[in-house]
Amino acid sequence: MNRVWLLVATACALFASHFAPNSACKECHPLIYKEYQTSQHANATIFKDPIHAAVWKKNPLHKKGAYKCAKCHTPAAKNFKQLIQPNGIGPDPKDPTQNDAVACAYCHRIKAIKEDLKTNHNIISKTPKKYFGTRKDHIKSPFHEIDTSNKRFLQGNVCMGCHSHKRNKFGLNVCSTNPHREIENANCVSCHMPKIAGSVSTLKKRKTHAFHGFAGAHSHNKMLAQYVDIEFLPHLKGFEIAINSKLPHDLLLHPARVAFVKTVVKRDKKTVFQKTEILVRILGKDGKPTPPWLAQEVVKDTMLKANEKKVFKYGFALKKADKVIVILGYRLVKPPLAKKLGIKAPEATKPIIFKKAVFTVK
């Protein structure tokens, strides 16, 4: 399987050594470029992402020097073919093509997606300056060709080359947006790249463009909060808190993540009740947690699922004028895991508020 993966990845990257640098896009697409710089796509390398760097150092492939993560983290690297092979050639912080991370030109040259059981693969257009897009009313660019016929772009699922699923050597799906590989039904763009104010280009003024900050767990998560509702239902002897997901996938996908639902009752400005529920997916072996590459089973899974409504019941009696504060949040890395990985970056374990609701008892 590893040999097959290598052959496919190499074939997909055959023309990947000549991608236009991100900086080349800035002149005509300044707003897009500015948004992109705030995204995790722009910060996906081990040089900019301390979490990815820590996981890479612990991965057995690190000792072999086979940076297979390059497939999705630095796909535009000029030495991509060498990076993914076990030859001791690792990521280079001085290489500008690696620092471009998930480069603009790379994504806009994805011609098709090769579906596979272990992970999908992007097929890159052989034409260096032909970029795929969706604007039918575009003007003729003096810098590159624009193709608006790409099926994946039009369906909003061009992301599925990297963000569909990832199985380890034991066949366990360790990270999945699309566990059943239903690529035709996926549409990532409508939520993660919504239409917002501002022109896509300086060559032709338009009122809106697709957001290129790529809303997700790392940044711009408030854009996604509308897809999860927090509900409150009081009873005579207690109350219920419901987290109602309208998402087409789990709330959090990466196995390192952990979410929480914190409920606090304030009475006369004093805390009289507090409870935190943990939403998590733990991978492991023989009932114990392990790194993703060693996992053979799902040890525990309480994560909020696609279109799921989780209800938490509490037997605490409320009084009139009580304030019930509910916070749905998460951490990018579970604190125990961060300790094992040696991650000291505060952003890895700090609680991030995804959505907050305050209810007053009547």
For each residue, the residues with C-beta under 8 A, 3 or more apart:
1: 4 5 118 169
2: 5 6
3: 6 7
4: 1 7 8
5: 1 2 8 9 68 116 118 119
6: 2 3 9 10 84 85
7: 3 4 10 11
8: 4 5 11 12 114 116 121
9: 5 6 12 13 68 71 84 121
10: 6 7 13 14 81 84
11: 7 8 14
12: 8 9 16 114 121 122 123 124
13: 9 10 16 17 75 80 81 124
14: 10 11 124
15: 18 124 125 126 128
16: 12 13 19 75 76 77 78 80 106 124
17: 13 78 79 80
18: 15 128
19: 16 76 97 100 103 105 106 109 128
20: 24 25 104 105 128 129 144
21: 24 96 97 100 103 105
22: 25 26 33 36 42 100 103 104 105
23: 26
24: 20 21 27 105
25: 20 22 28 29 32 33 104 105
26: 22 23 29 30 33
27: 24 30 202
28: 25 141 143 201 202 203
29: 25 26 32 33 200 201 202
30: 26 27 33 34 202
31: 34 35 198 199 200 209
32: 25 29 35 36 104 200 209 212
33: 22 25 26 29 30 36 37 104
34: 30 31 37 38
35: 31 32 38 39 211 212 213
36: 22 32 33 39 41 42 104 212 213 214
37: 33 34 42
38: 34 35 42 213 219 220
39: 35 36 42 43 212 213 214 218 219 220
40: 43 44 49 214 216 218 219
41: 36 44 101 102 107 214
42: 22 36 37 38 39 48 101 102
43: 39 40 48 49 101 218
44: 40 41 48 49 52 72 73 74 101 102
45: 48 49 52 73 74 91 98 99 101
46: 49 52 53 56 73 91
47: 53 91 93 98 99
48: 42 43 44 45 101
49: 40 43 44 45 46 52 53
50: 53 54 343 344 345 347 348
51: 54 55 256 332 333 343 345 348
52: 44 45 46 49 55 56 69 73
53: 46 47 49 50 56 57
54: 50 51 57 58 341 342 343
55: 51 52 58 59 256 291 341
56: 46 52 53 59 62 67 69
57: 53 54 62 342
58: 54 55 62 291 341
59: 55 56 62 69 291 293
60: 63 64 293
61: 64 65 66 67 68 86
62: 56 57 58 59 65 90
63: 60
64: 60 61 86 88
65: 61 62 86 87 88 89 90
66: 61 84 85 86 87
67: 56 61 70 74 83 84 89 90 91
68: 5 9 61 71 84
69: 52 56 59 72 73 74
70: 67 73 74 75 77 80 83 84 91
71: 9 68 75 84 119 121 162
72: 44 69 75 102 161 162
73: 44 45 46 52 69 70 101 102
74: 44 45 67 69 70 77 80 83 91 97 98 100 101 102
75: 13 16 70 71 72 80 102 103 106 122
76: 16 19 80 97 100 101 102 103 105 106
77: 16 70 74 80 83 95 97 98
78: 16 17 95 97
79: 17 82 83 89 95 97
80: 13 16 17 70 74 75 76 77 83 84
81: 10 13 84 85
82: 79 85 87 89
83: 67 70 74 77 79 80 89 90 91
84: 6 9 10 66 67 68 70 71 80 81
85: 6 66 81 82 89
86: 61 64 65 66
87: 65 66 82
88: 64 65
89: 65 67 79 82 83 85
90: 62 65 67 83
91: 45 46 47 67 70 74 83 95 98
92: 95 98
93: 47 98 99
94:
95: 77 78 79 91 92 98 99
96: 21 99 100
97: 19 21 74 76 77 78 79 100 103
98: 45 47 74 77 91 92 93 95 101
99: 45 47 93 95 96
100: 19 21 22 74 76 96 97 103
101: 41 42 43 44 45 48 73 74 76 98
102: 41 42 44 72 73 74 75 76 106 107 162
103: 19 21 22 75 76 97 100 106 107
104: 20 22 25 32 33 36 107 108
105: 19 20 21 22 24 25 76 108 109 131
106: 16 19 75 76 102 103 109 110 124
107: 41 102 103 104 110 158
108: 104 105 131 132 133
109: 19 105 106 124 125 127 128 130 131 132
110: 106 107 113 122 123 124 125 132 150 152 158 161
111: 123 124 125 132 150
112: 123 151 152
113: 110 120 121 122 123 152 158 160 161 183
114: 8 12 120 121 122 123
115: 120 164 181 183
116: 5 8 119 120 121
117: 167
118: 1 5 166 167
119: 5 71 116 164 165 166 167
120: 113 114 115 116 160 161 162 164 165 181 183
121: 8 9 12 71 113 114 116 161
122: 12 75 110 113 114 161 162
123: 12 110 111 112 113 114
124: 12 13 14 15 16 106 109 110 111
125: 15 109 110 111 130 132
126: 15
127: 109 130 145
128: 15 18 19 20 109
129: 20 143 144 145
130: 109 125 127 144 145 146 147
131: 105 108 109 144 145 146 147
132: 108 109 110 111 125 147 148 150 152 153 158
133: 108 138 146 147 148 153
134: 148 153 154 210
135: 138 146 148 200
136: 148
137:
138: 133 135 141 146 148 204
139: 203 204
140: 146
141: 28 138 144 145 146 203
142:
143: 28 129
144: 20 129 130 131 141
145: 127 129 130 131 141
146: 130 131 133 135 138 140 141
147: 130 131 132 133 150
148: 132 133 134 135 136 138 153 154
149: 154
150: 110 111 132 147 153 154 158
151: 112 154 155
152: 110 112 113 132 155 157 158 160
153: 132 133 134 148 150 156 158
154: 134 148 149 150 151
155: 151 152 184 186 187
156: 153 186 187 188 189 190
157: 152 160 183 184 186 187 188 189
158: 107 110 113 132 150 152 153 161 188
159: 162 163 186 188 189 192
160: 113 120 152 157 163 164 177 178 183 186 188
161: 72 110 113 120 121 122 158 164
162: 71 72 102 120 122 159
163: 159 160 177 178 188
164: 115 119 120 160 161 176 177 178 181 183 186
165: 119 120 173 175 176 177 178 179 181
166: 118 119 173 174 175 176
167: 117 118 119 171 172 173 174
168: 171 172 174 292 293 294 295
169: 1 293
170: 295 296
171: 167 168
172: 167 168 283 295 296 297 298
173: 165 166 167 176 179
174: 166 167 168 255 283 292 293 295
175: 165 166 253 254 255 292
176: 164 165 166 173 179 249 253
177: 160 163 164 165 186 188 249 253
178: 160 163 164 165 181 182 183 186 249
179: 165 173 176
180:
181: 115 120 164 165 178
182: 178 185 186
183: 113 115 120 157 160 164 178 186
184: 155 157
185: 182
186: 155 156 157 159 160 164 177 178 182 183 248
187: 155 156 157 190 248
188: 156 157 158 159 160 163 177 191 192 193
189: 156 157 159 192 193 210
190: 156 187 193 194
191: 188 194 215 223 224 227 247
192: 159 188 189 214 215 216 223 224
193: 188 189 190 210 211 212 214 215
194: 190 191 210 211 215 223
195: 208 209 210 211
196: 208 209 211
197: 207 208
198: 31 208 209
199: 31 202 204 205 206 207 209
200: 29 31 32 135 206 209 210
201: 28 29 204 206
202: 27 28 29 30 199
203: 28 139 141
204: 138 139 199 201
205: 199
206: 199 200 201 209
207: 197 199
208: 195 196 197 198
209: 31 32 195 196 198 199 200 206 212
210: 134 189 193 194 195 200
211: 35 193 194 195 196 214 215 220 223
212: 32 35 36 39 193 209
213: 35 36 38 39 219 220
214: 36 39 40 41 192 193 211 219 220
215: 191 192 193 194 211 219 220 221 222 223 224
216: 40 192 219 220 221 224
217: 221 252 254 257 330 332 352
218: 39 40 43 332
219: 38 39 40 213 214 215 216
220: 38 39 211 213 214 215 216 223 224
221: 215 216 217 224 225 352 354
222: 215 225
223: 191 192 194 211 215 220 226
224: 191 192 215 216 220 221 227 228 247 354
225: 221 222 228 354 355
226: 223
227: 191 224 245 246 247
228: 224 225 243 244 245 246 247 251 304 328 354 355
229: 242 243 244 246
230: 241 242 243 244 326 328 355 356 357
231: 240 241 242 243 244
232: 239 240 241 242 324 326 357 359
233: 239 240 241 242
234: 239 318 361
235: 238 239 240
236: 317
237: 315 317
238: 235 313 314 315 316 317 318
239: 232 233 234 235 313 314 316 318 324
240: 231 232 233 235 311 312 313 314
241: 230 231 232 233 261 263 311 312 314 324 326
242: 229 230 231 232 233 309 310 311 312
243: 228 229 230 231 261 304 309 310 312 328
244: 228 229 230 231 309
245: 227 228 251 304 305 306 307 308 309
246: 227 228 229 307
247: 191 224 227 228 250 251 304 306 307
248: 186 187 306 307
249: 176 177 178 253 306
250: 247 253 281 303 304 305 306
251: 228 245 247 259 279 303 304 305 330
252: 217 257 258 259 279 281 303 330
253: 175 176 177 249 250 257
254: 175 217 257 332
255: 174 175 281 282 283 292 295
256: 51 55 332 333 334 337
257: 217 252 253 254 280 281 330 331 332 333 334
258: 252 278 279 280 330 331 333 334
259: 251 252 278 279 280 303 304 328 329 330 354
260: 276 277 278 279 327 328 329 330 331 351
261: 241 243 276 277 279 310 312 326 327 328
262: 274 275 276 277 326 327 329
263: 241 273 274 275 276 277 312 314 324 325 326 327
264: 271 273 274 324 325 326 327
265: 271 272 273 274 316 318 322 323 324 325
266: 269 270 271 272 322 323 324 325
267: 270 272 319 321 322 323
268:
269: 266
270: 266 267
271: 264 265 266 274
272: 265 266 267 316 322
273: 263 264 265 314 316
274: 262 263 264 265 271
275: 262 263 312 314
276: 260 261 262 263
277: 260 261 262 263 312
278: 258 259 260 302
279: 251 252 258 259 260 261 302 303 304 310
280: 257 258 259 300 301 302 303 334
281: 250 252 255 257 298 300 301 302 303
282: 255 289 298 299 300 301
283: 172 174 255 289 290 292 295 297 298 299
284: 287 288 289 290 295 296 297 299
285: 288 290 294 295 296 297
286:
287: 284 299
288: 284 285 299
289: 282 283 284 299 337
290: 283 284 285 294 295
291: 55 58 59 294 295
292: 168 174 175 255 283 295
293: 59 60 168 169 174
294: 168 285 290 291
295: 168 170 172 174 255 283 284 285 290 291 292
296: 170 172 284 285
297: 172 283 284 285
298: 172 281 282 283 301
299: 282 283 284 287 288 289
300: 280 281 282
301: 280 281 282 298
302: 278 279 280 281
303: 250 251 252 259 279 280 281
304: 228 243 245 247 250 251 259 279 308 310
305: 245 250 251 308
306: 245 247 248 249 250
307: 245 246 247 248
308: 245 304 305
309: 242 243 244 245
310: 242 243 261 279 304
311: 240 241 242
312: 240 241 242 243 261 263 275 277
313: 238 239 240
314: 238 239 240 241 263 273 275
315: 237 238
316: 238 239 265 272 273
317: 236 237 238
318: 234 238 239 265 322 324 361
319: 267 322 361
320: 361 362
321: 267 360 361
322: 265 266 267 272 318 319 360 361
323: 265 266 267 358 359 360 361
324: 232 239 241 263 264 265 266 318 358 359 360 361
325: 263 264 265 266 356 357 358 359
326: 230 232 241 261 262 263 264 356 357 358 359
327: 260 261 262 263 264 353 355 356
328: 228 230 243 259 260 261 353 354 355 356
329: 259 260 262 351 352 353 354
330: 217 251 252 257 258 259 260 351 352 354
331: 257 258 260 334 335 348 349 350 351 352
332: 51 217 218 254 256 257 347 348 349 352
333: 51 256 257 258 337 338 341 343 348 349
334: 256 257 258 280 331 337 338 349
335: 331 338 339 349
336: 339 340
337: 256 289 333 334 340 341
338: 333 334 335 341 343 348 349
339: 335 336 342 343
340: 336 337
341: 54 55 58 333 337 338
342: 54 57 339
343: 50 51 54 333 338 339 348 349
344: 50
345: 50 51 348
346: 349 350
347: 50 332 350
348: 50 51 331 332 333 338 343 345
349: 331 332 333 334 335 338 343 346
350: 331 346 347
351: 260 329 330 331
352: 217 221 329 330 331 332
353: 327 328 329 356
354: 221 224 225 228 259 328 329 330
355: 225 228 230 327 328
356: 230 325 326 327 328 353
357: 230 232 325 326
358: 323 324 325 326
359: 232 323 324 325 326
360: 321 322 323 324
361: 234 318 319 320 321 322 323 324
362: 320
